[in-house]
Amino acid sequence: MSDAQVSSDAVAVPPHPGEQLLATSGGVEVLLVTNASPEADRQLAERLARRAMRDTPFHTPAFTTEDTGDTRIFIAREGGVGIGLAVLRPRPRWAWWSWDDWDAERRPATGVAPMTSWTVETIWVHSTGQGRGLAKQLLDAASDLVDQPITSFGWHRPFTPSGEAFVRRWCPEGFWVPG
Ligand SMILES: CC(C)(COP(=O)(O)OP(=O)(O)OC[C@H]1O[C@@H](n2cnc3c(N)ncnc32)[C@H](O)[C@@H]1OP(=O)(O)O)[C@@H](O)C(=O)NCCC(=O)NCCS
């Protein structure tokens, strides 16, 4: 992809006072936005969620400024541009879906008592940044912040092929299904 193409569909995330910087690694910064963040940050998070949605099967963005819940938005920034996004929300989870059952096209075998768990509503990395561990970097920051291991996150489906490959890599036994 040329620089011109990158910039035409990029979302600028300029450094600004008051931003919540969680981590920096290899030139990539991870920022946190919540509903307690300034309105400008929430609008930025919505712009990125709308951009990310275009590369997923979802028809609604994972975050809009209408949201009033306990939502945590993690943004990966490189060179002043938002190149990755993870949106997590607490949701009741109702089942465990093993990859064995998934692969055999069986429904989740293990029903569980509803329990609230952090759920990955969406995870996205711009095509120019994929395959460099950025999605994992976002989820590591999320896992640290909410104090829950990645293997116990819930996952919002449907998966894309790259999304499924990613979840299989970090949740090798199976995954929690949100209600
Ligand atoms: C899924 C996605 C977020 C992964 O982002 P990423 O930054 O490239 O992922 P990482 O580099 O952290 O990859 C971690 C692991 O996931 C797996 N993986 C990620 N993308 C993969 C792909 N396209 N094919 C196969 N495996 C993949 C690999 O096992 C990888 O580990 P490895 O490099 O040690 O083998 C990215 O491909 C994406 O944004 N896809 C489009 C949007 C989307 O589909 N989101 C999910 C909605 S369900």
Ligand as a Chemical Component Dictionary entry (heavy atoms), coordinates in Angstrom:
data_LIG
# 
_chem_comp.id                   LIG 
_chem_comp.type                 NON-POLYMER 
_chem_comp.pdbx_formal_charge   0 
_chem_comp.three_letter_code    LIG 
# 
loop_
_chem_comp_atom.comp_id 
_chem_comp_atom.atom_id 
_chem_comp_atom.alt_atom_id 
_chem_comp_atom.type_symbol 
_chem_comp_atom.charge 
_chem_comp_atom.model_Cartn_x 
_chem_comp_atom.model_Cartn_y 
_chem_comp_atom.model_Cartn_z 
_chem_comp_atom.pdbx_ordinal 
LIG C1  C1  C 0 -6.854  -10.124 13.649 1  
LIG C2  C2  C 0 -5.866  -8.976  13.678 2  
LIG C3  C3  C 0 -6.368  -7.926  14.680 3  
LIG C4  C4  C 0 -4.482  -9.498  14.117 4  
LIG O1  O1  O 0 -3.625  -8.375  14.225 5  
LIG P1  P1  P 0 -2.030  -8.515  14.173 6  
LIG O2  O2  O 0 -1.446  -7.316  14.850 7  
LIG O3  O3  O 0 -1.606  -8.806  12.795 8  
LIG O4  O4  O 0 -1.800  -9.809  15.089 9  
LIG P2  P2  P 0 -0.456  -10.211 15.812 10 
LIG O5  O5  O 0 0.708   -9.797  14.965 11 
LIG O6  O6  O 0 -0.489  -9.760  17.240 12 
LIG O7  O7  O 0 -0.604  -11.798 15.711 13 
LIG C5  C5  C 0 -0.599  -12.640 16.805 14 
LIG C6  C6  C 0 -0.880  -14.044 16.327 15 
LIG O8  O8  O 0 -2.168  -14.164 15.717 16 
LIG C7  C7  C 0 -2.098  -15.090 14.617 17 
LIG N1  N1  N 0 -2.516  -14.384 13.409 18 
LIG C8  C8  C 0 -2.834  -13.080 13.332 19 
LIG N2  N2  N 0 -3.241  -12.781 12.059 20 
LIG C9  C9  C 0 -3.165  -13.933 11.358 21 
LIG C10 C10 C 0 -3.456  -14.277 10.005 22 
LIG N3  N3  N 0 -3.883  -13.375 9.113  23 
LIG N4  N4  N 0 -3.285  -15.561 9.622  24 
LIG C11 C11 C 0 -2.829  -16.482 10.492 25 
LIG N5  N5  N 0 -2.522  -16.210 11.790 26 
LIG C12 C12 C 0 -2.697  -14.942 12.207 27 
LIG C13 C13 C 0 -0.670  -15.582 14.538 28 
LIG O9  O9  O 0 -0.625  -16.823 15.219 29 
LIG C14 C14 C 0 0.097   -14.531 15.296 30 
LIG O10 O10 O 0 1.174   -15.045 16.014 31 
LIG P3  P3  P 0 2.575   -15.366 15.346 32 
LIG O11 O11 O 0 2.957   -14.138 14.578 33 
LIG O12 O12 O 0 3.437   -15.631 16.539 34 
LIG O13 O13 O 0 2.337   -16.547 14.487 35 
LIG C15 C15 C 0 -5.683  -8.333  12.267 36 
LIG O14 O14 O 0 -5.363  -9.353  11.341 37 
LIG C16 C16 C 0 -6.891  -7.574  11.765 38 
LIG O15 O15 O 0 -7.072  -6.399  12.112 39 
LIG N6  N6  N 0 -7.740  -8.196  10.915 40 
LIG C17 C17 C 0 -8.857  -7.452  10.314 41 
LIG C18 C18 C 0 -9.913  -7.093  11.339 42 
LIG C19 C19 C 0 -10.432 -8.349  11.996 43 
LIG O16 O16 O 0 -10.663 -9.325  11.332 44 
LIG N7  N7  N 0 -10.614 -8.261  13.328 45 
LIG C20 C20 C 0 -11.158 -9.398  14.056 46 
LIG C21 C21 C 0 -12.647 -9.395  13.983 47 
LIG S1  S1  S 0 -13.244 -10.999 14.485 48 
# 
loop_
_chem_comp_bond.comp_id 
_chem_comp_bond.atom_id_1 
_chem_comp_bond.atom_id_2 
_chem_comp_bond.value_order 
_chem_comp_bond.pdbx_ordinal 
LIG C1  C2  SING 1  
LIG C2  C3  SING 2  
LIG C2  C4  SING 3  
LIG C2  C15 SING 4  
LIG C4  O1  SING 5  
LIG O1  P1  SING 6  
LIG P1  O2  DOUB 7  
LIG P1  O3  SING 8  
LIG P1  O4  SING 9  
LIG O4  P2  SING 10 
LIG P2  O5  DOUB 11 
LIG P2  O6  SING 12 
LIG P2  O7  SING 13 
LIG O7  C5  SING 14 
LIG C5  C6  SING 15 
LIG C6  O8  SING 16 
LIG C6  C14 SING 17 
LIG O8  C7  SING 18 
LIG C7  N1  SING 19 
LIG C7  C13 SING 20 
LIG N1  C8  SING 21 
LIG N1  C12 SING 22 
LIG C8  N2  DOUB 23 
LIG N2  C9  SING 24 
LIG C9  C10 SING 25 
LIG C9  C12 DOUB 26 
LIG C10 N3  SING 27 
LIG C10 N4  DOUB 28 
LIG N4  C11 SING 29 
LIG C11 N5  DOUB 30 
LIG N5  C12 SING 31 
LIG C13 O9  SING 32 
LIG C13 C14 SING 33 
LIG C14 O10 SING 34 
LIG O10 P3  SING 35 
LIG P3  O11 DOUB 36 
LIG P3  O12 SING 37 
LIG P3  O13 SING 38 
LIG C15 O14 SING 39 
LIG C15 C16 SING 40 
LIG C16 O15 DOUB 41 
LIG C16 N6  SING 42 
LIG N6  C17 SING 43 
LIG C17 C18 SING 44 
LIG C18 C19 SING 45 
LIG C19 O16 DOUB 46 
LIG C19 N7  SING 47 
LIG N7  C20 SING 48 
LIG C20 C21 SING 49 
LIG C21 S1  SING 50 
# 
